[in-house]
Amino acid sequence: MLRLLVLIAALLAPGLALAKPMLVKVVVLTTFESGASAAKKSGEFQAWAARYPLTHPLKVPGIEGRVLYSEDGVLGVVTGMRARARESVAALLLDPELDLSHAYWIVAGIAGVDPRAGSIGSAAWANYVVDADPIFELDDRETPKDWPWGLYALATPRPGIKGSAPGSSGMVWRMDPGLTQWAYQLTKDVPLADNPHLAATRARFKSEPAAQTLPHVFIGDDLGTVRFWHGDLRTQWARDWVKIWTDGHGVFAMSACEDQGIMDVLTLFGDAGKLDIRRVLMLRTGSNYTREGDGEAQVVEFTEGGAAAAFEAAYLVGSPVVKALVAGWDRYGTTIPQAKP
């Protein structure tokens, strides 16, 4: 009897475990930060923390990077890169102190942009995310002569065929088209800064009209793989891989390392009723091209100028969507926004 009375008293005490979990309206996922305050060196998270702002720290077991939240219900996370992002998203969803059942999720990170699809410094909302991690690989020097490359899908005998990866990945995810279009319509006219570095980089791609456009917002699909790849042939492989897995509907635009893992985890937890998978938006911004300029040797290249532009674009394009979702929460908490016809 004494134990029962103690238990009842504990449960009725204010501030103990019966407190309701914190309602999260929007989760902003970024993958890295350097810790520096200068925008060109700070990584993906600094602008969100300083300018949204996200002011309250939160410790989530299993997440190495910073987690901050705002007074109006926005949670910002540094997930870590590659496979760490998958682990961090799972840790968020397993935290009993967070109510993510109605949250919107926005991935806001930098990427390599296909010069055939867009330009460095630009931002793309994805209709599709495609996974390229579960894959068979032969060294390209040892592939049959009629193969374009040595990468091909599981459960297939050669490149160019859509396979399957049960137990490994969902492989392809389509974002809610109405929500994606709503986000695009809201942000398509957001001005993105140009600078001499971006202009000089664009000039190296005279064969690709899209690569020469000024930084802008567009719709373009997302290929995710934890390995970093680069070059003419791999860019063509990415175009084909996205086309195959989306049954011809997707167009490769951005190359990232985390989005396939994020989508796979979100889908699994969505199937378990922990979140609404329709409330996911994928935003990537071009910090570099997926190949070198016309006629140049294929050497992996990163520049502070390209990264700084991409960091800024991710915040400038992502933040209006976050603010609109929060401002309209009375409606968007229960009804997913859709683009007007």
C-alpha positions, 0 to 999 in steps of 0.5 A: 500500500505504501508503495502505491501511495508513493507512486500516486504522489509521484505521478501527481507531482507537478513537472514530472513524467506526466508532462505533455511532450513538446509540440513541434510544428516544423523540423529543419534538418541540416547536416553540418556546421563548422562552429565558426560565426562567419557565414562562408565557413559556418556550415548549413545550420548557422543562419537558422540558429542566428537569424530565425532565430533558434535560441533554446538548446535541447539535448537529444540522446543519439544526436551529436550535433546541436539541437535548438528550438524556437518559441514558436515550435520550430526545431533545428537539428544538425544531424551529422553527415551521411549515415549519421543523419539516419541515426539522428532522425531516428533519435528524434523520433524516439525521444519521448519529450517530443511530439512530432506527430503533426510536424513538417520536415524540411531538409535544408542542405547544400549539394552538387548541382547537375549543370544540365538542370541548374546553376551553382547558388540555386535552390531546388525543391525535389519531387523525388528522392532516389537512393543509390546506396543499395547497388552492385558495383564492378570496377569500370575497367572490368565491365563488359564492353557494352556496359556504360558503367559498372553500377547497377541495381540489385536483383538485375543482371546489368545497368539500365534496369530497375531492380528492388532492394527489399530489406535495404531501402524503399529506393524512391520516394515521391514528395507530396506534389501539392505541398512541394508546389506550394513551397515552390510557389511561395519561394520561386521569386525569392532573390538569390545573390550572385557574385563574381565567383559564381559568375566565373564558375558558370562561365566554364559550362558554355555547353549547358544553358541551365548552368549559366543561369543566375541563381534561382529557385526551381523544381529538381530531383534528388539523388542520395548516396553516402559515397561522394562521386563526381565527373562526366560519366557519373553525372550521366549515370545519376541522370539515368539512375533517377530516370529508371527509378522514377519510371521516367518522371524524375529529372536529376538535379541535386546530388546529396549524401543524406536524403535517402537515409532520412526518407527511409527512416521517416517512411518506416516511422510514418508506417508506424504512425509516428509522423505524417510522411506527406509533410516532408519537403526536400530542399537542396542548394548548389554549392558546386557542379557535379562535374568540372567545366567543359573540357576540364580534367575531372578533379573534385573541387570545393570552394568557399564562394560556392558553399557560402552562396549555397548556405545562404540560399538554403536559409533564404528559400527555406525560412519563408516556408517554415514561417508560413507553416508556423503562422498558419498553424491553426489551419496547417496543423490539421490540413497540409497546404496545397498549391493553388491550381 
